[in-house]
Amino acid sequence: MKYLVVVGDGMADYPLEELGGRTPLEEASTPNMDSIARRGAAGMLRTIPPGMDAGSDIANLSILGYDPRKYYTGRGPLEAASLGVELGDGEFAWRCNLITVEDGRIADFTAGHITSAEARELVEALNRELGHAGRFYPGVSYRHLFVSERGEGLSSTPPHDVVGARVEEHLLKPKHSASARELNELMLRSREVLEEHEVNRRRVEQGKRPANMIWLWGQGKKPELEPFAERFGITGAAISAVDLIRGIARLAGMRVVHVPGATGYYDTDYRAKAEYALRALEEVDFCYIHVEAPDEAGHEGSVEMKLRTIEDLDGKLIGRLLDGMEEDTAIAVLPDHPTPIRVKTHTPEPVPFAVLSPRVEGDGVGSFSERECQRGSLGLVEGTEFIRLLLA
């Protein structure tokens, strides 16, 4: 048997008045996901354990069969693994966003989706001017990494949770901590480095938002994951434009497949992801395909873009997978967590999932959506049991 898992980051949502009380998954045209649900078995998956934050890191660890209550140390070290950054004893990896601050408030946690090339220039400037406090590593678009010996006992806030809020209200805590004071000063001083940088001057002239501050969050030390192949007895690969997902895969000993044109945004190449996934299955047993675009639409509060990204994922990616996969292949589709339009951030509710497999009897669910999958025969499943259910 071969296995395909397609994760539409943040696809799940709440019923929306502007959609006549339907969710984006109910409103969007998704014939391929609907076919998987109708011909396969469906249910709801609890990807966020009670009491834990509704982060993509926690949710994707759960889906891949690693209990975040045991393995999760922070988001930063997962992204460090993706970038090949080896953490030393006592070192903390921090997620480092390039953000836009206007009038003392967080205006955009993506800095206008700055390009990776522009961001690299800014990260180089940060290392020149502020490298005494730690080391900055360039990633993709607005998502970067900072490594420091500071981080023990600190509380951080994801910037996508506080768009519109005043910067000083959400700096690292406790503020009386020497480490918090040092790193908060670093974030505030980054404005002096970035504000007048040539990259940002050009962006402002072009009517784009500047990347005029860094935001540190998601810190942690290196986790140790049991290899995926040993844990489940199959070889695995992962496809994603997001460092977080690639980092989990690397730590789990999975093959990371790099796809040209995979951007982590609306313009990602869905078809290329499908082609590379089918190719990967010629060499491994399991391929995990993660698509970030619906989550971005949820954070932006854009109904139009959420519908479009769900339809693109269905038609360009899942449709191609269904056309190209062999008969002895199982395919599953699910979000990792909801990112509802109304709240513009992640929430912890269970998500719909459906599995189409030669080994699974169909349960006749009408379509792939939050309401329909609640009727599925698989019921409510804990996230960490998903892989074992798929392989059964």
Secondary structure as GFF3:
##gff-version 3
##sequence-region A 1 392
A	DSSP	beta_strand	2	8	.	.	.	ID=ss1
A	DSSP	three_ten_helix	17	19	.	.	.	ID=ss2
A	DSSP	alpha_helix	24	27	.	.	.	ID=ss3
A	DSSP	alpha_helix	31	39	.	.	.	ID=ss4
A	DSSP	beta_strand	41	46	.	.	.	ID=ss5
A	DSSP	alpha_helix	56	63	.	.	.	ID=ss6
A	DSSP	alpha_helix	68	71	.	.	.	ID=ss7
A	DSSP	alpha_helix	75	82	.	.	.	ID=ss8
A	DSSP	beta_strand	92	102	.	.	.	ID=ss9
A	DSSP	beta_strand	105	108	.	.	.	ID=ss10
A	DSSP	alpha_helix	116	130	.	.	.	ID=ss11
A	DSSP	three_ten_helix	131	133	.	.	.	ID=ss12
A	DSSP	beta_strand	135	140	.	.	.	ID=ss13
A	DSSP	beta_strand	143	148	.	.	.	ID=ss14
A	DSSP	three_ten_helix	159	161	.	.	.	ID=ss15
A	DSSP	three_ten_helix	167	170	.	.	.	ID=ss16
A	DSSP	alpha_helix	178	194	.	.	.	ID=ss17
A	DSSP	alpha_helix	198	205	.	.	.	ID=ss18
A	DSSP	beta_strand	213	220	.	.	.	ID=ss19
A	DSSP	alpha_helix	228	232	.	.	.	ID=ss20
A	DSSP	beta_strand	236	239	.	.	.	ID=ss21
A	DSSP	alpha_helix	243	251	.	.	.	ID=ss22
A	DSSP	beta_strand	255	257	.	.	.	ID=ss23
A	DSSP	alpha_helix	270	280	.	.	.	ID=ss24
A	DSSP	beta_strand	286	291	.	.	.	ID=ss25
A	DSSP	alpha_helix	293	300	.	.	.	ID=ss26
A	DSSP	alpha_helix	303	312	.	.	.	ID=ss27
A	DSSP	pi_helix	313	318	.	.	.	ID=ss28
A	DSSP	alpha_helix	319	324	.	.	.	ID=ss29
A	DSSP	beta_strand	329	334	.	.	.	ID=ss30
A	DSSP	beta_strand	351	356	.	.	.	ID=ss31
A	DSSP	alpha_helix	370	373	.	.	.	ID=ss32
A	DSSP	beta_strand	379	382	.	.	.	ID=ss33
A	DSSP	three_ten_helix	383	385	.	.	.	ID=ss34
A	DSSP	alpha_helix	386	391	.	.	.	ID=ss35
###
